[in-house]
Structure formats: C-alpha cells, structure tokens
Amino acid sequence: MTGYFRWFLVCLFLLVTMACSSTGPTPTSETATLTWDANSEQDLQGYKIYLATTSGGYGAPIATLPMDVTSYTVTGLETGTTYFFAITAYNSSGAESSFSNEVSKTIL
C-alpha cells in the first residue's frame, strides 16, 4: 500500500429508504444510500464499496466506482438484518486504502 493512501479518511453517511411494490404499500426491498467526501489524492482511480452482516466481516467489494462518484445505493436489503458498510479508495496501481469508518443500519 502506498503511503498517501494510508491517511485516507472517509465521512460516510447512510440513508435508508424503502421501495414499495406498484400494487400497494407493502415493502418489497430496502435500500441504503451511502455518500462520502471525495478523496483528493492525485493518483486516485476510484472507490470500492463493502457490505457485511457482521462488523468488520467484509469479503469482496460489492461495487467498484470511478473517482468522480461519491454516492452509491445498495439495494435488496432484507428486513430484520443489520448491515455494516465501509468504503476504500484505490489508485492506478490497484493499491487500496484502509477501510473508512464503518456505518451500520438495522432494517426494520
């Protein structure tokens, strides 16, 4: 990991919304919209979004985004589940920053 990426800090915000079926008010899926402050490193290529159902239990990223995108909507979240989210920044060499601060949301 290159030195300048180790200091990457992200302010991560979470907005949870509910999608309803067109036939009535019954929820069919939940979404979470994540937003963060842009990283200002010159070699920045983009961001990776991580999702887990246990704190810090991240596997592969669920999305890889270009550098000019600073929000992402996660879909298909299930009621009764707590989700944990984090993002990283990556550069043109593929070096990835540490995880951002983790945010969580329980879908009710």
Secondary structure, DSSP 8 states (H G I E B T S, - for coil): --GGGGG----EEEEEEEEE-TTSS-EEEEEEEEEE-----TTEEEEEEEEESSTT---S-SEEEETT--EEEEEEE-TT-EEEEEEEEEETT--B------EEEE--
